[in-house]
């Protein structure tokens, strides 16, 4: 992914904040604005799809998630989100095609793992704040921005 511009970073942060507050309609509106401003930014399409899915607008969410994957086929978490949504709406057979491109990929390097809310800001995984609650992972060292490999955490 290329470096984010300041407006893109700011937009993604506002979307994450709205998602964390469970204000999915606002998150979807903010994400739609970001998609219009940065149509080639796969992360904007992903966040738009996530917000739409959370607000129950599944057809539009599917379209946004598929566009995110089209723009950046390496967005495995966008494919997972789309796959889970397809299973939830009774289209499980389609999930295999969505996640198949990732079946033969190597797991992420240990240093690439993340799990704190700060890692999920726009330069991290792009997920809404708090999406890692209850998951095991690595904590980012605030002094140098690197992930600690010696300390597992469980953020809440």
Rosetta silent file (secondary structure, phi, psi, omega in degrees, C-alpha in Angstrom):
SEQUENCE: XXXXXXXXXXXXXXXXXXXXXXXXXXXXXXXXXXXXXXXXXXXXXXXXXXXXXXXXXXXXXXXXXXXXXXXXXXXXXXXXXXXXXXXXXXXXXXXXXXXXXXXXXXXXXXXXXXXXXXXXXXXXXXXXXXXXXXXXXXXXXXXXXXXXXXXXXXXX
SCORE:     score description
SCORE:     0.000 S_00000001
   1 L     0.000  136.531  178.567    0.000    0.000    0.000 S_00000001
   2 L   -74.097  165.277 -179.279    1.314    3.450   -0.855 S_00000001
   3 L   -61.674  136.658  179.350    1.778    6.117    1.766 S_00000001
   4 L   -78.755  145.088  173.199   -1.467    7.687    2.913 S_00000001
   5 L   -78.919  164.260  178.693   -2.058   11.392    2.512 S_00000001
   6 H   -59.709  -45.276  177.856   -2.980   13.450    5.544 S_00000001
   7 H   -62.659  -36.293  177.989   -6.641   13.783    4.421 S_00000001
   8 H   -66.149  -45.693  178.923   -6.828   10.002    3.843 S_00000001
   9 H   -59.587  -45.924  179.918   -5.323    9.272    7.259 S_00000001
  10 H   -62.497  -43.935  178.832   -7.689   11.745    8.909 S_00000001
  11 H   -61.782  -43.947  179.174  -10.691   10.305    7.071 S_00000001
  12 H   -64.415  -37.157  177.382   -9.808    6.745    8.069 S_00000001
  13 H   -64.379  -42.578  179.240   -9.400    7.827   11.696 S_00000001
  14 H   -64.722  -39.434  177.603  -12.834    9.485   11.698 S_00000001
  15 H   -63.542  -45.565  179.079  -14.377    6.347   10.182 S_00000001
  16 H   -59.446  -40.827  179.059  -12.666    4.174   12.810 S_00000001
  17 H   -64.478  -42.633  178.909  -13.961    6.434   15.576 S_00000001
  18 H   -65.237  -40.008  177.730  -17.521    6.249   14.248 S_00000001
  19 H   -63.501  -43.757 -179.826  -17.259    2.448   13.968 S_00000001
  20 H   -62.455  -33.343  178.346  -15.923    2.205   17.532 S_00000001
  21 L   -83.207    2.642 -177.966  -18.878    4.304   18.704 S_00000001
  22 L    58.756   30.827  174.569  -21.167    1.956   16.756 S_00000001
  23 L   -97.537   73.710 -170.962  -22.389    4.897   14.702 S_00000001
  24 H   -68.648  -32.546  177.695  -22.425    2.826   11.524 S_00000001
  25 H   -64.607  -44.437  177.979  -24.540    5.238    9.488 S_00000001
  26 H   -64.716  -42.881  179.206  -22.045    8.041   10.149 S_00000001
  27 H   -59.692  -41.811  179.592  -19.132    5.689    9.431 S_00000001
  28 H   -65.055  -40.014  178.331  -20.724    4.716    6.114 S_00000001
  29 H   -65.311  -45.543  178.822  -21.239    8.377    5.172 S_00000001
  30 H   -62.658  -41.110  179.997  -17.664    9.277    6.101 S_00000001
  31 H   -66.889  -39.749  177.389  -16.350    6.269    4.180 S_00000001
  32 H   -61.694  -39.853  177.128  -18.426    7.155    1.115 S_00000001
  33 H   -62.433  -42.024 -179.939  -16.920   10.652    1.238 S_00000001
  34 H   -67.675  -37.979  176.798  -13.422    9.172    1.416 S_00000001
  35 H   -61.983  -41.300  177.981  -14.163    6.813   -1.484 S_00000001
  36 H   -64.959  -39.276 -178.370  -15.250    9.793   -3.584 S_00000001
  37 H   -75.670  -32.416 -176.870  -12.107   11.725   -2.620 S_00000001
  38 L  -135.336   70.665 -173.457   -9.724    8.763   -3.040 S_00000001
  39 L   -64.028  -18.421  179.334  -11.368    6.242   -5.373 S_00000001
  40 L   -92.383    0.334 -178.546   -8.156    4.220   -5.781 S_00000001
  41 L   -85.734  102.153 -177.651   -7.693    3.740   -2.021 S_00000001
  42 H   -57.676  -37.782 -179.253   -8.644    0.124   -1.362 S_00000001
  43 H   -62.295  -34.571  177.239   -8.725    0.733    2.381 S_00000001
  44 H   -64.930  -42.268  178.038  -11.444    3.370    1.925 S_00000001
  45 H   -65.200  -39.943  177.693  -13.581    0.865    0.027 S_00000001
  46 H   -60.759  -49.493 -179.225  -12.945   -1.748    2.706 S_00000001
  47 H   -62.576  -36.668  177.211  -13.979    0.627    5.510 S_00000001
  48 H   -62.183  -47.348  178.608  -17.035    1.621    3.483 S_00000001
  49 H   -61.180  -41.819  179.283  -17.979   -2.045    3.086 S_00000001
  50 H   -63.389  -43.036  179.800  -17.434   -2.745    6.772 S_00000001
  51 H   -66.424  -42.455  178.788  -19.604    0.215    7.790 S_00000001
  52 H   -63.572  -43.137  178.845  -22.330   -0.727    5.320 S_00000001
  53 H   -61.542  -42.442 -179.418  -22.310   -4.346    6.499 S_00000001
  54 H   -67.143  -25.273  178.743  -22.545   -3.232   10.128 S_00000001
  55 L   -94.215    5.466  174.906  -25.518   -1.025    9.264 S_00000001
  56 L    86.651    6.543 -179.928  -27.282   -3.891    7.477 S_00000001
  57 L   -93.118   72.959 -167.515  -26.826   -2.615    3.908 S_00000001
  58 H   -70.140  -36.775  178.393  -25.422   -5.919    2.685 S_00000001
  59 H   -62.751  -45.662  178.817  -25.767   -5.494   -1.089 S_00000001
  60 H   -67.945  -36.552  177.901  -23.848   -2.223   -0.982 S_00000001
  61 H   -62.508  -43.408  179.124  -21.356   -3.719    1.485 S_00000001
  62 H   -59.941  -44.711 -179.815  -20.655   -6.594   -0.868 S_00000001
  63 H   -61.110  -44.684 -178.932  -20.006   -4.191   -3.744 S_00000001
  64 H   -66.265  -42.093  179.698  -17.616   -2.070   -1.633 S_00000001
  65 H   -66.385  -39.997  177.565  -15.722   -5.090   -0.294 S_00000001
  66 H   -64.954  -36.313  177.331  -15.341   -6.570   -3.771 S_00000001
  67 H   -67.317  -39.601  176.836  -13.998   -3.230   -5.014 S_00000001
  68 H   -59.474  -43.960  179.995  -11.475   -3.137   -2.147 S_00000001
  69 H   -67.881  -38.690  178.204  -10.268   -6.615   -3.115 S_00000001
  70 H   -62.369  -42.909 -179.171  -10.141   -5.654   -6.797 S_00000001
  71 H   -69.800  -34.946  179.624   -8.022   -2.597   -6.010 S_00000001
  72 L  -142.421   90.773 -177.399   -5.693   -4.512   -3.685 S_00000001
  73 L   -62.367  -10.363  178.118   -5.911   -8.299   -4.006 S_00000001
  74 L   -85.258   -1.372 -179.112   -3.607   -8.687   -0.996 S_00000001
  75 L   -76.031   75.542 -176.379   -6.294   -7.390    1.411 S_00000001
  76 H   -59.884  -36.359 -178.490   -6.933  -10.783    2.961 S_00000001
  77 H   -70.301  -23.947  173.633   -9.007   -9.299    5.783 S_00000001
  78 H   -71.231  -39.783  177.252  -11.340   -7.708    3.214 S_00000001
  79 H   -65.795  -39.745  178.423  -11.817  -11.130    1.644 S_00000001
  80 H   -64.235  -44.451  179.090  -12.435  -12.657    5.066 S_00000001
  81 H   -60.067  -44.626  178.440  -14.996   -9.960    5.907 S_00000001
  82 H   -64.481  -44.230  179.224  -16.749  -10.549    2.584 S_00000001
  83 H   -60.433  -43.757  178.652  -16.606  -14.320    3.052 S_00000001
  84 H   -63.892  -39.265  179.008  -18.113  -14.136    6.541 S_00000001
  85 H   -64.880  -42.627  178.902  -20.864  -11.872    5.257 S_00000001
  86 H   -61.818  -40.484  176.832  -21.647  -14.267    2.412 S_00000001
  87 H   -61.996  -45.718 -178.352  -21.904  -17.167    4.882 S_00000001
  88 H   -60.939  -29.937 -177.895  -24.194  -15.099    7.109 S_00000001
  89 L  -100.352   14.630  173.881  -26.583  -14.373    4.230 S_00000001
  90 L    83.484   20.199  179.395  -26.722  -17.965    3.041 S_00000001
  91 L  -117.358   44.202 -175.318  -24.251  -17.739    0.165 S_00000001
  92 H   -58.536  -33.873 -178.474  -21.530  -19.897    1.721 S_00000001
  93 H   -59.996  -29.448  179.607  -20.697  -21.591   -1.577 S_00000001
  94 H   -76.038  -20.003 -177.089  -19.395  -18.254   -2.902 S_00000001
  95 H   -61.409  -39.794 -178.425  -17.041  -17.846    0.033 S_00000001
  96 H   -55.224  -44.364 -179.637  -14.598  -20.424   -1.300 S_00000001
  97 H   -66.033  -32.385 -178.790  -13.948  -18.345   -4.435 S_00000001
  98 H   -71.096  -41.200 -175.423  -13.421  -15.202   -2.351 S_00000001
  99 H   -96.807   -9.301 -178.709  -10.840  -16.717   -0.020 S_00000001
 100 H   -54.215  -39.316 -179.579   -9.211  -19.214   -2.418 S_00000001
 101 H   -60.122  -18.310 -177.898   -6.489  -16.762   -3.510 S_00000001
 102 H   -99.285   -4.061 -174.967   -5.211  -16.757    0.084 S_00000001
 103 L   -64.030  -32.848 -176.782   -5.238  -20.523    0.615 S_00000001
 104 L  -102.763   10.109 -179.463   -1.663  -21.032   -0.553 S_00000001
 105 L   -82.940  154.583  178.198   -0.118  -17.937    0.982 S_00000001
 106 L   -76.913  148.193  174.823    2.397  -18.103    3.782 S_00000001
 107 L   -61.245  155.949  178.810    1.312  -16.939    7.229 S_00000001
 108 L   -61.538  148.680  175.661    2.400  -13.440    8.117 S_00000001
 109 L   -62.860  150.285 -176.914    5.832  -13.088    9.597 S_00000001
 110 H   -56.328  -38.585 -179.812    5.773  -12.929   13.372 S_00000001
 111 H   -67.893  -12.953 -179.378    6.946   -9.312   13.306 S_00000001
 112 H   -91.904   -8.489 -179.553    3.957   -8.371   11.157 S_00000001
 113 L   -67.939  152.614  178.793    1.373   -9.491   13.710 S_00000001
 114 L  -149.181  161.243  178.542   -0.600   -6.815   15.475 S_00000001
 115 L  -164.363   -2.930  179.196   -3.323   -6.576   17.996 S_00000001
 116 L   -93.255  157.338 -177.881   -3.440   -3.242   19.726 S_00000001
 117 H   -58.759  -35.387 -179.930   -5.933   -0.566   18.820 S_00000001
 118 H   -63.293  -31.019  178.878   -3.106    1.757   17.775 S_00000001
 119 H   -69.905  -15.323 -174.283   -2.022   -0.775   15.157 S_00000001
 120 H   -97.321    7.176  172.738   -5.465   -0.532   13.604 S_00000001
 121 L   -69.276  173.663 -171.770   -5.196    3.082   12.704 S_00000001
 122 L   -51.174  -29.238  178.680   -4.933    3.736    8.981 S_00000001
 123 L   -85.197   -8.321  177.860   -1.302    2.643    8.684 S_00000001
 124 L   -90.271 -128.534 -173.855   -2.088   -0.594   10.509 S_00000001
 125 L   -86.088  -14.282  177.719   -4.639   -3.122    9.435 S_00000001
 126 L    86.947   -1.500  179.712   -7.371   -0.648    8.645 S_00000001
 127 L   -76.025  156.667  176.576   -9.937   -2.300   10.812 S_00000001
 128 L   -60.707  148.932  179.127  -12.231   -0.211   12.997 S_00000001
 129 L   -53.864  138.277  176.479  -10.879    0.583   16.427 S_00000001
 130 L    86.462   -0.495 -176.067  -11.490   -2.194   18.929 S_00000001
 131 L   -69.210  -13.478 -179.486  -11.943   -5.000   16.410 S_00000001
 132 L   -91.844    4.988 -176.019   -9.191   -6.995   18.100 S_00000001
 133 L   -52.937  129.316  176.121  -10.935   -7.190   21.443 S_00000001
 134 L    82.185    4.328  178.963  -10.379  -10.543   23.042 S_00000001
 135 L  -102.830  149.448  175.453   -7.775  -11.731   20.537 S_00000001
 136 E   -81.812  147.055  177.370   -4.200  -12.676   21.342 S_00000001
 137 E  -174.137 -155.545 -177.998   -1.486  -10.791   19.541 S_00000001
 138 E  -112.571  150.847  179.077    1.539   -8.570   19.784 S_00000001
 139 E  -104.663  138.676  179.006    1.857   -5.176   21.364 S_00000001
 140 E   -82.296  132.945  175.875    3.533   -2.299   19.576 S_00000001
 141 L   -77.621  119.490 -173.440    6.377   -0.661   21.436 S_00000001
 142 L   -69.977  -15.922 -177.821    5.473    3.016   21.507 S_00000001
 143 L   -77.660  -36.175 -177.199    9.098    4.138   21.517 S_00000001
 144 L  -126.529    2.012  177.509   10.122    2.803   18.139 S_00000001
 145 L    76.301    3.919 -179.960    6.886    1.631   16.517 S_00000001
 146 L   -89.998  157.436  178.383    8.095   -1.959   16.354 S_00000001
 147 E   -83.616  136.886  175.221    6.119   -4.933   17.548 S_00000001
 148 E   -80.576  129.584  179.395    7.270   -6.639   20.705 S_00000001
 149 E   -95.937   -6.504 -175.334    7.794  -10.308   20.139 S_00000001
 150 E  -101.589   -0.249 -175.504    8.279  -11.106   23.792 S_00000001
 151 E  -133.964  108.225  172.253    4.965   -9.961   25.210 S_00000001
 152 E   -79.381  145.066  178.222    1.588  -11.408   24.302 S_00000001
 153 E  -130.798  165.670  173.170   -1.351   -9.226   25.164 S_00000001
 154 E  -137.649   92.777 -175.698   -5.075   -9.517   25.216 S_00000001
 155 L   -74.755  153.234 -179.279   -6.532   -6.076   24.719 S_00000001
 156 L  -138.687    0.000    0.000   -9.917   -5.240   25.928 S_00000001
